[in-house]
């Protein structure tokens, strides 16, 4: 049936309707590309391998930045749409993506402008659109959201990461559903979990999950899967609030929660919901651990860390930071030095250098690319600053770490 369809016409109109880039592959070869936004580098190439491993007629893939791509497989061909997400990416996140997929430095502004122009769309809306396309391309096949597989690296690795025994215990607890109501006896578990998230105690949480007691939550639905999903929403709400109380940026915390809830609604088994629930809690705890690194957990230090994290790709100044926090420059520097013992300007540079060390150790990014991404005025400025705080040049550091 697909042989009689004008595929380029279909792709172009799908792109106009959705606002997302649309690609048509014949086997592994790109035969047609259409987008109403201009992207000098196609971000899809960074996850092409993972998407091409999807064999279902309709599927999707979620990237580490929570962008999603949808795919329809038909007659040896693939129609791929995306990226999009429900909540637009921040400027810093777009810089990170450009850096990760090796967008040439001169093209970064155009890439970011193009990504900002992509229409935000809920994942379920994308999948419903692809179900219609699939109906056209795969001989009238009718699929619903419940037929579509979840393809996400964190989900696939979750049981191994957190321990199969703990997951099995949690599943039996959530799925052992009797007719009568059970008393809420989860308050101690909840209190410990939320406290650990707020403090960023990742290892404590993992140890706790290995020995978590069987609990019975109040009945929220007369269906096992719906019950698990409702409990997930409750957990996401409580955990995000706990993270905000611990100092996480409110927008970051709520955006993360919304993303997880969207994923949860598409799951089709209690086991999958339980796995995602563990990932949710650990994810928040890991983010809080990074936020509260070094033991500095005062409100001021948390606010400074949040600002630096959201503006890593900019030449951060104390003046800009003070303005953002509605403080005087001198007062901010004095208060920060009093609380941490560190000079604020040096602290900002150290955070950038720590990020630079991570890229040098775990990626093949050049010093030029890293210095541009971190907002340094030049590669030589980055190299001088790096050597000042690390004692090695960037190349020496990379060589030393890779010899180990």
N, C-alpha and C positions, 0 to 999 in steps of 0.2 A: 504493500500500500504506500510506503514512504517514497517509492520510486516515482510515483505520480505527483508528488507534492513538490512545489517550488520551495526548496529548503532555504535558499537565500532570502526569499520573500518572507518566509516564516521567521527566520532569525532577525531580520531587520525590524519587523513589526513587533516582535517580542522585545527587542531592545528599546524601541520607541515607547512601548507600553510600560515597561518596568523601570527604565532608566539605568539598567545594568548592562555592562558589556556582555555580548553573546558570542560564543565561538562554536564553530562546526568543525569537528575532526573526522577525517576518513582514516580509520585505523589510528596511527600515531601522528598523522600529518594534519596540520591545520589547513583547512580548505577555504574557510571563510571566517571573517571577524567583523563584528559590527558594534559600534559604541557611539552614543551621542556625547560622551565626554572624551577628552583627549588625555591619554596616558602614555607618556614617552616610553615607559617600561610596563609590560603586562604583569601585575602581581601574581596572576594565576600560575606562572611558570615555576614559582617557588613550591607549589603543592601539586603540580601536574601529576607526578608519580602516584601520590596518594589517591587523588581523584580517579585516575585511570585504573586503580585497583578495585574500584566499585563495579561490580558486575550486575547488580540489580537494574531493572529498567529505569527506576527513579531512585536517586540517592543524593546525599549531600555530605560535605566535609566542612568541619569547623577548624579554623586556624587558631594558633595560640593567641592571636589578638581578637578572637571571637568574630572575625569575618567569616561569612559562609559562602560556599559555592554549591550550586545545584547541578546535577547531571542527569541527562536522559540518554540511555543506551538503546540503540535500535539499528538493526541491519548492518552491523559492523561499523557503525558510526557513533559519534558522541556529540551531543549538544550540551555545552557548558555555559552556565550563567554565573555572574558574580564578579567581584565581591560585593557584598552589602552586609549590613547589620541594622538592628533596630535603632540603636543609639549611635550618632555620629562619633567617629574617633576624634580624640584631641589632637592638637597640633603636635605634641610630643610623640604620641603614638604613631602618627603619620611619618614623622621623621624616623622613628625606629623601623617602620616597615620599609621605607626608602633605603635605609642603611642596610637592612638585612637582605634585600633583593638586589643590591648593587646598582641602584639607580645612579647614573653619572652625576657628579656634583652639580654640574651646570643645569641638569634637568630636574633637580629636586623641587624647586618652587613650582614648576609646571605639574610635576607628579602630584604634589600635595594639593594643588588647586583642582586637579582632575578628580582625585579621590574625594575631595569635599563636595564635588558636584554630583556624585553618585547618589541616587535617591535612597534614603534609609527605608528598610522594609522588614517587617517581622519575618522570622524564618518560616513560620507556618504559611504565610502568604506566598512566599517563594515556592514552597513545596506544592501548595494548591495549584499555583500557576503551572508548575512542571507536570502535575498530574493531568492537566488539560492537554498540554503538549504531548505527553506520553499517549494519551487517548488517540491523538491524531496520528502519531508516528508508529505506534505499535498495534495496529489492526484493531482499534477500538477497545483496547484493554482499559478497564476501569479500576483505578487504584484510589485508596484513601490514605490519609496521613498515617493510620495505624499499620499500613503495609510497608512503610518506608523504614529502612534500617538506619540505625544510628552508627555513624562512622566518626570516631573521635579518639585520638591517641590516648588521652587520659582515661577514657572509659575502658578501653581495651586492656590497659595495664593496671587497672585499679585493684583488682583482687590480689594480684601478686604483690603490689606495693604495700597494701595494708594488712595482708594476711587472710588467707582463704577461710580460716577457722572463724575469725571475727565476723566476716561477712556472712557466713552460714548461720552463725548465732543470731545476727541481726535480722536475717531473712526469716528465720523460724519465729523470732519474736514478733515481727511485723505481720507475718502471714498467718499466725495461729489465731484465727478470728472466730470467736465464739458468739453465741446469741446474746448473752447478757453483757451489760456494760462492765468495764473494769475500772477500778479506782486509779487515779493518776498517781503512780508511784515512781515517776521519773524525775522528781524535783531535784534530788541529789545529783543524778547523772547530768541533768540540764545545767545545774549550777556549776559543776566542775567543768563541763565542756565550754560554757560561755566564758568562764574565768580563764581557762587555758587559751582560748582564742584571743581574748582581750590582752593577755600577756605575751602572746606569740610563742607559747610553749608547744612547739610542734612535736618534739620527742615525747613530752609528757602525754600528749594526746594519742600518739601512736601506741605507746605502752598501755594507755587506758583502753583503747579500742581492742587490744589483744585480750583483755580480760573484762570487757564491759558486761555488767550483769544483765540478765534478761529483764526487760521492762515492758509494762503494758500501758500504752497511752490511751487517753480517752477516745471513744469511738467518734470519728468525724464523718464516716460514710459507711453505707451498708454494702460495700464492695471492696475487696482486698486491695486492688490496684488503686482505686480512687482514694482509699484510706491512706495508702502509702504516699500518694501524691499530695494529699492535703497536709500530712505530717511534714513532708518536704518543704512546703510553702511556709509552714510555721517555723521550721528550723532555719530556713533562709532569712526570714524576718528577724528572728531572735539573734542569729549570728551576725547579721549586718549591723544591727543596733549595738551589739557588744563591741564590734570592731570600731564603730564610730565613737563610742565612749572611750575606747582605748587610744583614739587619736587618728584613726583613718579618715581621710577626706570623705565627707558624706556623699558627695556625688560618685566617687569611686566605689564606695561600699554598696550603694543602692544600684548602680549600674551593673556591678558584678552579680548581685542578687537577682536582678531582673533577667540577666542572661542565663543563669542557672535554672530559674523557674521556667523559662521558655524551653530549655532542653528537657527538663523533667516532663513537661506536658506531652512530649512526643514519644516518651518511653512506653513500652508495651508489656513490661513485666515488673513484678515487685522486686525481683533481684536487681534489675537494671536501675530502678529508682534508689534502692538501698546503696548500690555502688556509687551512684552519683551523689548521694547524701554524704558519704564519707569524703568524697573528693571536694565537696563544697566546704566542709568544716576544715579540712586540712589546708585547702587553698587560702581561706581567710587567715588561718593561723600562720601560714608561711609568709603571707604579705605583712602581717603584724610583726612577725619576727624581723623582717627586713626593715620595717619602719622604725622599730625600737632598737636597732642595732647599737652596740656599744654601751648599753645600759642607760642611755640618756632618754628618759621617758617623760620629761616635763612637757607641758603644753607648748611652750615656746619652741623647744627643740623639735617636737613633732611637727609643728607648723613650718619650721624652717626646712625639715626633711621633705615634707610634702611639696613645698614650693620648688625645691631643687629637683625633685623627681619629675615634676611636671614641666620643667624648663631646662632639662639637661642639654638640649641642642641649642640653647641660647647663651650668649656671653653674660652670665648672671652677675649682677652687681649688688652690692649691699644697699645702694640707694633704691634699686627696683624692689628688692626684697622688703625693705623698710616700708616703702609705699604700699606694697601689697598687704602688709600686716598692720598698716595704719599706725606705725611707730616712727619716732625720729631715728635717723641713722645712728647717731652717737649712742642714744639710749639702747637701741637694739644691739649694737656691738658690745656695749658694756654688760647688758643683761646676759647675753649669750656667753660671753667670756666668764662671767660669774658662775653660771650654771654648769658649764662644760669644761672650763679651763682652756678653751681653744679660741684662737682668733677666728672671727666669722669668715673673713675673706679666705683664710687658709682652709677652713673647714669646707667651704664651697669647692675649692680647687681639689681638695682631697677626695671629695665624693666623685668628682669627674674623673680623677685618676683611678679610683677604685673601679669605676665602670670601664675605663680604658684597659686596665689590667685584665678584666674579664674577657674583653674582646680579643686582646692579644693572645691570651692563653687558649681560648676555645674556638676562635674563628681564624680565617685567613685574611681578614680585612687589613688593608694597608694602613700605615701610620697616617697617610694623607686623608684617607676616608674617615678614620677614627677621629682625627683632630677636627675635621669638618663637622662630623656628627656631634661632637661634644662642645661645639661652639668656640673653639680656640681660634685666634686670629690667623694662625699659620701653623704648619707642621713643626717648624722650629720652636715656636712658642710651646706647643704641646710637648715636644721632646725635652726642652729645658725644664719645664714644670715637672714632667714625669721623673726625670733624673733627680731633681731636687728632693722629691718625696720618696722615691723608691730606691735611689742609689744606682740605678742602671738606666741605660737608654731603652726606649721601647723595643728595639731589635734585640738588645742584650737580654732583656727580660723574657721575651718570647723564646729565644734560643735556650735560655736556662731552664724554663719550665718544660719545654718539649724534650729536653734530654732526660728528664726524670721518667 
